[in-house]
């Protein structure tokens, strides 16, 4: 077969360092746009982005040429630098060291998009730790909670 035919959707999740409320609603859309540019430069596509002040969710269509860790490292490092350079009051901005990356089927894409777009509503009833633990359980990922949080 000639060519590549891929459907590689990944739902990325990570928080700010210590889950501090550092992402301002005043500039979060610009942050998502900047991250979209990073993904495009890696030949991927940012399908949806959202979150609240202390964490971020991204649905990314991945290229075959970039692995998950390379993509997340590019997104985190470059977006953190952008925040520092763009907002004087955000010199302490940092992302947590780890991240979650969850595979998404094409049939599940719209559900994940809806989930990401409704983050503010979801977090009226549960915090990031509860949310992340539920994602780990849903995807049957083993973890030791002693080493989960920084």
C-alpha positions as a printed NumPy array, in Angstrom:
array([[  0.   ,   0.   ,   0.   ],
       [  1.364,   3.402,  -0.915],
       [  1.13 ,   6.253,   1.594],
       [  0.247,   6.521,   5.269],
       [ -3.293,   6.441,   6.599],
       [ -3.497,   7.257,  10.287],
       [ -6.029,   8.034,  12.949],
       [ -3.963,   8.609,  16.086],
       [ -5.907,  10.729,  18.554],
       [ -4.396,  11.447,  21.965],
       [ -6.051,  13.168,  24.927],
       [ -3.264,  14.923,  26.859],
       [ -3.752,  16.135,  30.433],
       [ -1.349,  17.895,  32.783],
       [ -1.456,  20.492,  35.493],
       [  0.455,  23.549,  36.472],
       [  3.162,  22.934,  39.06 ],
       [  1.476,  21.901,  42.312],
       [ -1.871,  22.517,  40.568],
       [ -1.585,  26.244,  41.287],
       [ -4.252,  28.403,  39.557],
       [ -1.803,  30.033,  37.131],
       [ -3.719,  29.888,  33.829],
       [ -5.689,  33.108,  33.52 ],
       [ -9.058,  33.04 ,  31.736],
       [ -7.906,  36.357,  30.219],
       [ -5.229,  34.651,  28.141],
       [ -6.045,  30.945,  28.128],
       [ -7.373,  31.064,  24.54 ],
       [ -4.079,  32.604,  23.414],
       [ -2.232,  29.818,  25.246],
       [ -4.3  ,  27.193,  23.437],
       [ -3.639,  28.913,  20.115],
       [  0.077,  28.971,  20.815],
       [  0.048,  25.276,  21.695],
       [ -1.869,  24.642,  18.47 ],
       [  1.017,  26.27 ,  16.584],
       [  3.508,  24.011,  18.356],
       [  1.46 ,  20.95 ,  17.382],
       [  1.243,  22.172,  13.764],
       [  5.024,  22.619,  13.679],
       [  5.281,  18.942,  14.664],
       [  2.862,  18.029,  11.814],
       [ -0.004,  17.247,  14.149],
       [ -3.345,  18.959,  14.629],
       [ -4.808,  20.396,  17.812],
       [ -8.455,  19.384,  17.668],
       [ -9.615,  20.805,  21.004],
       [ -8.117,  22.502,  24.055],
       [ -9.578,  23.441,  27.397],
       [ -9.126,  23.353,  31.108],
       [ -9.295,  25.6  ,  34.116],
       [ -6.766,  27.694,  36.013],
       [ -4.754,  24.73 ,  37.308],
       [ -4.651,  22.261,  34.426],
       [ -5.05 ,  21.699,  30.709],
       [ -6.675,  19.139,  28.389],
       [ -5.706,  18.779,  24.727],
       [ -7.035,  16.479,  22.028],
       [ -4.334,  16.079,  19.399],
       [ -4.245,  14.216,  16.105],
       [ -0.715,  12.841,  16.086],
       [  1.577,  12.429,  13.09 ],
       [  3.438,   9.159,  12.547],
       [  6.8  ,  10.91 ,  12.848],
       [  6.542,  12.221,  16.422],
       [  6.175,  10.168,  19.564],
       [  4.037,  11.145,  22.538],
       [  6.894,  12.248,  24.79 ],
       [  8.419,  14.419,  22.069],
       [  5.069,  16.112,  21.429],
       [  4.309,  16.75 ,  25.082],
       [  7.818,  18.024,  25.788],
       [  7.558,  20.476,  22.887],
       [  4.124,  21.668,  24.003],
       [  5.097,  22.125,  27.651],
       [  8.54 ,  23.692,  27.184],
       [  7.556,  26.131,  24.447],
       [  4.253,  27.162,  26.023],
       [  5.909,  27.753,  29.391],
       [  8.536,  29.958,  27.735],
       [  5.757,  31.819,  25.867],
       [  3.889,  32.514,  29.117],
       [  7.086,  33.856,  30.737],
       [  7.871,  36.087,  27.766],
       [  4.298,  37.309,  27.276],
       [  3.169,  38.093,  30.816],
       [  5.444,  39.823,  33.308],
       [  3.252,  38.77 ,  36.224],
       [  3.686,  35.077,  35.315],
       [  7.416,  34.604,  35.994],
       [  6.569,  31.746,  38.404],
       [  4.506,  29.875,  35.81 ],
       [  5.484,  26.227,  35.416],
       [  3.907,  22.974,  34.335],
       [  4.044,  19.846,  36.469],
       [  6.737,  17.344,  35.524],
       [  4.414,  14.538,  34.47 ],
       [  1.429,  14.196,  32.162],
       [ -1.309,  11.835,  31.092],
       [ -1.767,  10.7  ,  27.5  ],
       [ -4.82 ,   8.633,  26.663],
       [ -5.695,   7.059,  23.329],
       [ -9.027,   8.059,  21.81 ],
       [-10.932,   6.127,  19.178],
       [-12.557,   7.967,  16.303],
       [-15.94 ,   6.927,  17.707],
       [-15.006,   8.513,  21.05 ],
       [-13.687,  11.78 ,  19.599],
       [-16.877,  13.843,  20.018],
       [-17.279,  12.69 ,  23.616],
       [-13.739,  13.803,  24.461],
       [-14.281,  17.146,  22.711],
       [-17.431,  17.714,  24.754],
       [-15.596,  16.706,  27.931],
       [-12.755,  19.157,  27.222],
       [-15.102,  22.011,  26.335],
       [-17.062,  21.544,  29.57 ],
       [-14.152,  21.603,  32.005],
       [-15.52 ,  24.488,  34.088],
       [-18.778,  22.601,  34.579],
       [-16.985,  19.339,  35.468],
       [-14.908,  21.079,  38.111],
       [-17.858,  22.414,  40.028],
       [-18.084,  18.953,  41.62 ],
       [-14.564,  17.504,  41.585],
       [-10.974,  18.631,  41.663],
       [ -8.109,  17.786,  39.328],
       [ -6.859,  14.901,  41.464],
       [-10.257,  13.198,  41.367],
       [-10.533,  13.821,  37.639],
       [ -7.079,  12.472,  36.843],
       [ -7.592,   9.373,  38.999],
       [-10.852,   8.669,  37.158],
       [ -9.032,   8.944,  33.798],
       [ -6.363,   6.505,  34.978],
       [ -9.018,   4.057,  36.154],
       [-11.111,   4.434,  32.989],
       [ -8.064,   3.608,  30.859],
       [ -6.969,   0.815,  33.241],
       [ -3.588,   2.4  ,  33.914],
       [ -1.834,   1.11 ,  37.011],
       [ -0.415,   3.711,  39.389],
       [  0.874,   4.169,  42.895],
       [ -0.706,   7.269,  44.382],
       [  2.373,   7.851,  46.562],
       [  4.25 ,   8.828,  43.395],
       [  1.452,  10.447,  41.435],
       [  1.519,  14.021,  42.703],
       [  4.431,  16.439,  42.772]])
